[in-house]
Amino acid sequence: YETRCAFKLMWWTLCRPNEAVEAKWSEFNLDKSEWRISAERMKKRKEHVVPLPKQAVEMLRVQHGLTGHYEHVFPGRDDREKPMSMASFRQMLKNLGWAGKYSPHATRTTGSTRLNEMGFSSDWIERQLAHTEPNSVRRTYNHADYLKNREKMMQQWADLLDENFSDRN
């Protein structure tokens, strides 16, 4: 169940697999539908604010009842003081028959491609993926996080996922 929830969080937010499995309760403000991943945990060592769609908030509220007394949202199976192992995702994919055909990180590729096809701003998408602006001049001057726009975008993304996969829950 926890592996499935971590996988859903990754899809709903397009976070990196390790960001999902290592998520800490202290990073979440469910009342604000917000996840603040600390700079120490981010690839570029910069805090990343992730808007949470309502589906993620609902799942996290249920999950809190199960693991809220631990540091990690998805604690490890053998050592509940540590985060879930990345091997959990690989094992889940193996059990589904997807091993070698799909990687957890591919959620980000799929999400980016589909959001671009849906006509969303590439700036919003790249910011959601916590990518840095490749143009050094633009990066120097543009510090926008597009949070309100990303909130709407990610809710539409989560709704699209529900439409396409609701019968497979």
C-alpha positions in Angstrom: 0.0 0.0 0.0 2.8 2.5 0.9 4.7 1.7 -2.3 1.5 2.4 -4.3 0.9 5.7 -2.5 4.5 6.8 -3.0 4.2 5.9 -6.7 1.0 8.0 -6.9 2.6 10.9 -5.2 5.4 10.8 -7.8 2.8 10.8 -10.6 0.7 13.5 -9.1 3.6 15.9 -8.5 6.2 14.7 -11.1 8.8 14.7 -8.4 11.9 12.5 -8.7 11.5 8.9 -7.3 13.9 9.5 -4.4 12.0 12.7 -3.5 8.9 10.7 -3.1 10.3 7.7 -1.2 12.3 10.0 1.1 9.5 12.5 1.8 9.3 13.7 5.4 6.1 14.8 7.2 7.9 18.0 8.2 8.0 19.0 4.5 4.2 19.0 4.1 1.6 21.6 4.8 -1.6 19.8 3.8 -3.8 22.8 4.8 -2.0 24.9 2.1 -1.7 21.9 -0.3 2.0 22.4 -0.4 5.2 20.3 -0.2 8.4 22.1 0.5 11.4 19.8 -0.3 14.5 21.1 1.5 17.5 22.2 -0.5 19.5 19.4 1.0 17.3 16.8 -0.7 17.1 18.5 -4.1 19.4 17.7 -7.0 20.3 21.4 -7.5 20.5 22.1 -3.7 17.7 24.7 -3.8 14.4 24.4 -1.9 11.5 23.3 -4.2 7.9 24.2 -3.5 5.5 21.6 -5.0 1.8 22.4 -5.2 -0.3 19.3 -4.2 -3.4 18.4 -6.1 -6.4 17.5 -4.0 -5.9 13.8 -4.8 -2.4 14.0 -3.2 -3.7 15.8 -0.1 -6.4 13.3 0.4 -4.0 10.4 0.1 -1.5 12.1 2.4 -4.2 12.7 5.1 -5.0 8.9 5.1 -1.3 8.1 5.0 -0.7 10.4 8.0 -3.0 8.2 10.0 -0.7 5.2 9.3 2.8 6.8 9.4 2.3 10.3 10.9 4.2 9.3 14.0 7.3 8.5 11.9 9.7 11.1 10.3 9.1 9.7 6.8 5.8 9.6 5.0 6.8 6.2 3.6 9.0 4.5 6.2 11.1 1.5 5.4 9.7 -2.0 5.8 12.5 -3.3 7.9 13.6 -0.1 9.7 10.7 2.3 10.2 13.2 5.1 11.2 14.5 5.1 7.6 12.7 5.9 4.4 11.3 3.3 2.0 13.9 1.8 -0.2 14.0 2.7 -3.9 14.1 -1.0 -4.5 10.4 -1.0 -3.5 9.6 0.8 -6.8 11.7 -1.6 -8.8 10.0 -4.6 -7.1 6.6 -3.2 -7.7 7.4 -2.7 -11.4 8.7 -6.3 -11.6 5.5 -7.6 -10.0 3.4 -5.7 -12.6 5.5 -7.1 -15.4 6.9 -3.7 -16.3 10.6 -4.4 -15.3 12.8 -3.3 -18.2 10.0 -1.5 -19.9 9.4 1.4 -17.5 11.5 3.2 -14.9 10.1 5.3 -12.1 11.9 8.4 -13.4 10.0 8.1 -16.7 7.0 9.6 -14.9 8.7 12.9 -15.3 9.3 12.4 -19.0 5.7 11.3 -19.6 4.3 14.2 -17.5 6.4 16.8 -19.2 5.5 15.5 -22.6 1.8 15.4 -21.9 1.7 18.8 -20.1 3.4 20.3 -23.1 0.9 18.7 -25.4 -1.9 20.1 -23.3 -0.5 23.6 -24.0 0.9 24.5 -20.6 3.7 27.0 -20.4 7.1 25.3 -20.7 8.3 27.7 -17.9 5.6 26.3 -15.6 6.5 22.7 -16.5 10.2 23.2 -16.1 9.7 24.8 -12.7 7.4 22.0 -11.6 10.3 19.6 -12.5 12.7 21.7 -10.5 14.8 22.3 -13.6 17.0 25.4 -13.8 16.8 27.8 -16.7 19.6 26.9 -19.2 19.9 30.6 -20.4 22.2 32.1 -17.8 21.0 35.7 -18.4 17.4 34.7 -18.1 18.2 32.6 -15.0 19.9 35.7 -13.4 16.8 37.9 -13.9 13.8 35.5 -13.7 13.1 34.1 -10.3 9.4 33.4 -10.8 8.1 30.2 -9.3 4.7 30.3 -11.1 3.2 28.6 -8.1 -0.5 29.7 -8.7 -0.2 28.6 -12.3 1.5 25.3 -11.4 -1.3 24.6 -8.8 -3.9 24.8 -11.6 -1.7 22.8 -14.0 -1.0 20.0 -11.5 -4.7 19.8 -10.6 -5.6 19.3 -14.2 -2.8 16.8 -14.5 -4.1 14.8 -11.5 -7.7 15.0 -12.9 -6.4 13.6 -16.2 -4.7 10.8 -14.4 -7.9 10.0 -12.6 -9.9 10.0 -15.8 -7.4 7.6 -17.5 -6.7 5.3 -14.6 -9.7 5.5 -12.2 -10.9 2.0 -13.1 -7.4 0.6 -12.2 -7.2 1.9 -8.6 
